[in-house]
């Protein structure tokens, strides 16, 4: 059995019920799926991540883009 090391995170924001699902994989890529509204769902581009700083910057952009400023707090 082959396992790829990864880090997963999921978050949601009420009352809009927006959701972001993120799995970072070793090797510079991630699976990023979102549900912003019933008619606004999809995957975000997440390849060629070059460093921990790059992944953090992109994560900030994804969270803000889907959940709003400060994760909807």
TIMI-805157 format. One record per residue: x negated, z negated, y of N, C-alpha, C, O, CB in turn; residue in three letters. Coordinates in steps of 0.001 Angstrom, whole numbers, padded with zeros to 6 digits, always signed. Atoms other than C-alpha are relative to their C-alpha. Glycine has a CB too. Layout:
BEGIN
XZYXZYXZYXZYXZYALA/...
This chain:
BEGIN
-000847+000000-001175+000000+000000+000000-000895+000000+001242-001816-000810+001349+000965-001225-000004UNK/+000782-000134-001226-001405+001034+003390+000771-000633+001149+001928-000294+001397-000318+001492+000303UNK/-000643+000651-001147-000639-001165+006376-000773+000313+001264-002003+000254+001275+000094-001530-000207UNK/+000615-000229-001304-001328-000296+009985+000215-001243+000850+001355-001665+001042+000594+001269+000698UNK/-000166+001154-000887-002020-003289+012235+000796+000399+001233+000600+001477+001794-001372-000579+000412UNK/-000830-000310-001162+000511-003468+015045+000508-001273+000646+000450-002350+000052+001176+000898-000396UNK/-000603+001081-000750+002113-005695+017639+001350+000490+000456+001439+001557+001063-000890-000449+001202UNK/-001341-000413-000381+005849-005528+018208+000615-000946+001003+000315-002140+001009+000881+000098-001212UNK/-000691+000803-001001+008015-006745+021059+001326+000660+000312+001425+001885+000381-000854-000165+001286UNK/-001314-000514-000353+011665-006387+021910+000566-000870+001109+000313-002074+001145+000952+000031-001234UNK/-000615+000772-001069+013597-007440+024978+001319+000612+000406+001554+001803+000204-000926-000093+001200UNK/-001266-000530-000506+017048-007128+026469+000368-000730+001281-000165-001797+001587+001131-000140-001057UNK/-000411+000532-001291+018744-007794+029778+001516+000048+000095+002125+001099-000104-000652+000789+001164UNK/-001445+000061-000216+022300-008924+030389+000268+000003+001488-000629-000431+002211+000623-001254-000670UNK/-001211-000407+000701+024865-008094+031707-000008+001465-000431+000870+001889-001183+001189-000254+000870UNK/+000014-001428+000325+023869-004425+031414-000338+000255-001466-000085+001348-001975-000997+000724+000887UNK/+000388-000139+001401+022572-005028+027858-001040+001090-000221-001054+001725-001276+001214+000290-000839UNK/+001109-000931+000186+019558-002786+028425-000964-000597-001015-001129-001815-001078-000723+000300+001352UNK/+000916+000480+001021+017043-003007+025597-001221+000902-000083-001119+002121+000059+000699-000079-001358UNK/+001257-000714+000161+013404-002006+025119-000662-000513-001273-000799-001721-001465-000933-000188+001247UNK/+000689+000347+001238+011647-001954+021750-001373+000650+000034-001490+001855+000259+000813+000455-001260UNK/+001369-000482-000136+007870-001615+021696-000829-000450-001195-000842-001631-001543-000630-000502+001314UNK/+000956+000304+001068+005389-001414+018803-001302+000694+000352-001358+001921+000425+000530+000459-001413UNK/+001327-000542-000303+001703-000971+019679-000793+000127-001288-000844-000811-002084-000754-000897+001021UNK/+000802-000244+001196-000504+000540+016989-001467+000126+000363-001818+000651+001419+000477+001263-000726UNK/+001429-000219-000165-004247+000399+016631-000221+001516-000072+000374+002189-000913-000847-000775-001099UNK/+000242-001440-000010-005537+003874+017420+000473+000653+001279+000286+001856+001460+000676+000649-001176UNK/-000348-000535-001309-004095+004283+020917+001365+000622+000135+001539+001557+000917-000973+000980+000372UNK/-001351-000534-000169-000400+004946+020477+001020-001101-000224+000689-002173-000730+000254+001175-000967UNK/-001075+000985+000124+002931+003128+020505+001325+000702-000245+001503+001869+000106+000085-000882+001264UNK/-001393-000437+000098+006569+003538+019555+000762-000787+001061+000813-002016+001008+000606-000233-001463UNK/-000753+000644-001078+008672+002808+022653+001387+000628+000038+001537+001799+000386-000730+000149+001387UNK/-001387-000458-000001+012459+003109+022332+000780-000838+001005+000484-002015+001213+000636-000100-001429UNK/-000789+000740-000984+015022+002147+024939+001480+000335-000093+001879+001398-000568-000505+000290+001400UNK/-001432-000167-000181+018724+001705+025497+000300-000586+001376+000376-001805+001530+000847-000704-001160UNK/-000278+000462-001356+019471+001512+029216+001505-000110+000235+001966-001059+000870-000632+000950+001030UNK/-001461-000033-000065+023197+002392+029012+000466+000725-001256-000350+001289-001985+000525+000714+001324UNK/-000512-000677+001194+025450+003784+026310-000384+001466-000043-000616+002015-001120+001500-000128-000066UNK/+000347-001423-000048+024648+007321+027481-001448+000253+000400-001820+001387+000701+000911+000711+000961UNK/+001401-000133-000407+020979+006656+028292-000888-000727-000998-001225-001897-000819-000222-000556+001434UNK/+000867+000550+001037+018852+006101+025194-001105+001002-000302-000975+002187+000008+000807-000338-001287UNK/+001040-000939+000382+015632+007577+023915-001327-000657-000284-001420-001869-000478-000176+001012+001061UNK/+001375+000432+000254+011906+007317+023359-000833+000341+001227-000597+001353+001887-000590+000676-001291UNK/+000896-000242-001121+009208+007053+026005-001348+000468-000520-001775+000032-001588-000159-001268+000865UNK/+001311-000473+000447+005861+008882+025774-000999-001153-000018-001083-001930+000934-000511+001139+000913UNK/+000917+001132+000140+003190+006494+024521-001178+000364-000897-001382-000249-001945+000738-001223-000566UNK/+001185-000371+000778+000064+008216+023257-001226-000080+000902-001106-000237+002117+000148+001433-000609UNK/+001266+000010-000728-003584+008234+024292-000209-001273+000824-000754-001210+001926-000071+001203+000906UNK/+000262+001279-000651-003633+004541+025249-001492-000285-000182-001993-000284-001306+000902-001167-000600UNK/+001458+000070+000048-007286+003943+026117-000583-001401-000042-001742-001567-000421-000551+000698+001163UNK/+000546+001354-000053-007638+000166+026509+001139-001014+000060+002307-000652+000203-000943-000167+001220UNK/-000994+001065-000139-005868-003184+026595+000600+000020+001402+001801-000196+001567-000632-001379-000296UNK/-000496-000075-001378-005596-002832+030377+000988+001152+000158+002023+000999+000806-001169+000166+000988UNK/-000893-001157-000043-004033+000632+029985+001330-000325-000669+002387+000015-000139-000655+001213-000680UNK/-001251+000333+000693-001493-000685+027458+000818-000985+000830+002045-000891+000858-000290-000591-001402UNK/-000715+000954-000851-000617-003566+029815+000663+000681+001189+001800+000364+001538-000951-001077+000492UNK/-000567-000743-001132-000100-001207+032757+001208+000811-000432+002237+000822+000244-001053+000924+000622UNK/-001121-000800+000496+002096+001083+030697+001184-000888-000371+002335-000533-000116-000434+000836-001214UNK/-001077+000897+000378+004071-001874+029336+000764-000467+001244+001992-000545+001225-000554-001206-000783UNK/-000652+000372-001251+004763-003023+032910+000914+001114+000491+002032+000851+000934-001043-000333+001066UNK/-000810-001146-000436+006016+000486+033761+001242+000160-000878+002338+000390-000366-000839+001293-000032UNK/-001135-000156+000912+008223+000681+030646+001045-001084+000234+002240-000793+000288-000475-000035-001457UNK/-000933+001113-000201+009759-002764+031220+000746+000181+001307+001969+000046+001345-000743-001354-000011UNK/-000641-000193-001304+010426-002085+034907+000960+001186-000026+002057+001113+000529-001058+000208+001091UNK/-000843-001199+000056+011818+001388+034183+001288-000203-000765+002312+000382-000411-000759+001124-000617UNK/-001184+000185+000852+014264+000180+031518+000779-001259+000395+002001-001209+000531-000416-000083-001481UNK/-000683+001274-000243+015035-003473+032339+000117-000356+001474+000877-001252+001842-000721-001102-000713UNK/-000036+000289-001424+014432-003411+036088-001175-000871+000414-001953-001318-000429+001310-000677+000370UNK/+001114+000821-000495+012015-005346+038304-000026-001379-000667+001015-002008-000862+000098-000160+001525UNK/+000212+001316+000626+010589-008491+036672+000792-000145-001289+001226-001250-001617+000386-001118+000967UNK/-000704+000069+001279+012284-007624+033367+001460-000345+000148+002095-000793-000807-000653-001001-000890UNK/-001419+000280-000226+015706-008046+034934+000274-001456+000329+001434-001859+000414+000797+000391-001208UNK/-000189+001425-000271+015128-011722+035720+000513-000222+001397+000731-001364+001801-001295-000763-000199UNK/
